[in-house]
C-alpha cells in the first residue's frame, strides 16, 4: 500500500502544522502559568472560566488556521470517494 501526497494536498501544510503545535504549547503554558501564579487570588469558578477561555481561544485559532484548507479539500475527497480511491 503506497500513500502518495500530491503537491496540492500538501500545499500550505507546513505553516498550519507549525501554528497548531505552537498554539497547543502556548495554551498549555498559559494554563500552567495561570494556575501557578495567578489562580490563588480567584475562586474555583473563576479559575475554571479562565481555563475554558484559554481552551476556546485555542479552538478559535485552530478553526481559523484550518478552515480554508479544509474547505479546499472537501471537494477533492468527495470526488475521490466516488472513484473508489479510498480502498
C-alpha positions as CSV (number, residue, x, y, z in Angstrom):
1,X,0.0,0.0,0.0
2,X,1.6,3.2,-1.2
3,X,0.4,6.6,0.0
4,X,1.1,9.5,-2.3
5,X,0.5,13.1,-1.4
6,X,0.1,15.4,-4.3
7,X,1.5,18.9,-4.3
8,X,-1.9,20.4,-4.0
9,X,-2.7,18.3,-0.9
10,X,0.4,19.2,1.0
11,X,0.4,22.8,-0.2
12,X,0.2,25.1,2.9
13,X,0.5,22.3,5.4
14,X,3.8,23.4,6.9
15,X,2.7,26.7,8.4
16,X,-0.6,25.2,9.6
17,X,1.1,22.3,11.4
18,X,3.6,24.7,12.9
19,X,0.8,27.1,14.0
20,X,-1.0,24.1,15.5
21,X,2.0,23.0,17.5
22,X,2.9,26.5,18.7
23,X,-0.7,27.3,19.7
24,X,-1.1,24.0,21.6
25,X,2.0,24.5,23.6
26,X,1.2,28.2,24.2
27,X,-2.2,27.2,25.6
28,X,-0.7,24.6,27.9
29,X,2.0,27.1,29.1
30,X,-0.8,29.7,29.6
31,X,-2.8,27.4,31.7
32,X,0.2,26.4,33.8
33,X,1.3,30.0,34.3
34,X,-2.3,31.0,35.3
35,X,-2.7,28.1,37.8
36,X,0.7,28.5,39.4
37,X,1.0,32.3,39.6
38,X,-2.4,34.0,39.4
39,X,-5.1,31.4,40.4
40,X,-4.8,31.9,44.2
41,X,-6.5,35.3,44.0
42,X,-9.6,33.9,42.4
43,X,-12.2,31.3,43.4
44,X,-12.5,27.9,41.7
45,X,-15.3,29.0,39.3
46,X,-13.2,32.0,38.1
47,X,-10.2,29.7,37.5
48,X,-12.3,27.2,35.6
49,X,-13.7,30.1,33.5
50,X,-10.1,31.3,32.6
51,X,-9.1,27.7,31.6
52,X,-12.2,27.5,29.4
53,X,-11.4,30.9,27.8
54,X,-7.9,29.7,27.0
55,X,-9.4,26.5,25.5
56,X,-11.9,28.5,23.4
57,X,-9.1,30.7,22.2
58,X,-7.1,27.6,21.1
59,X,-10.2,26.3,19.3
60,X,-10.7,29.7,17.6
61,X,-7.1,29.8,16.3
62,X,-7.3,26.2,15.1
63,X,-10.5,26.9,13.3
64,X,-9.2,30.0,11.6
65,X,-6.0,28.2,10.7
66,X,-7.5,25.0,9.2
67,X,-10.9,26.2,7.8
68,X,-9.7,27.4,4.4
69,X,-7.6,24.3,3.8
70,X,-10.5,22.0,4.9
71,X,-12.9,23.7,2.5
72,X,-10.4,23.3,-0.4
73,X,-10.0,19.6,0.4
74,X,-13.7,18.9,0.8
75,X,-14.4,18.7,-3.0
76,X,-11.4,16.6,-3.6
77,X,-12.3,13.9,-1.0
78,X,-15.9,13.7,-2.5
79,X,-14.6,13.2,-6.0
80,X,-12.1,10.6,-4.8
81,X,-14.6,8.6,-2.8
82,X,-16.8,8.3,-5.9
83,X,-14.0,6.7,-7.8
84,X,-13.2,4.2,-5.1
85,X,-9.8,5.5,-4.3
86,X,-10.2,5.0,-0.5
87,X,-9.7,1.2,-0.6
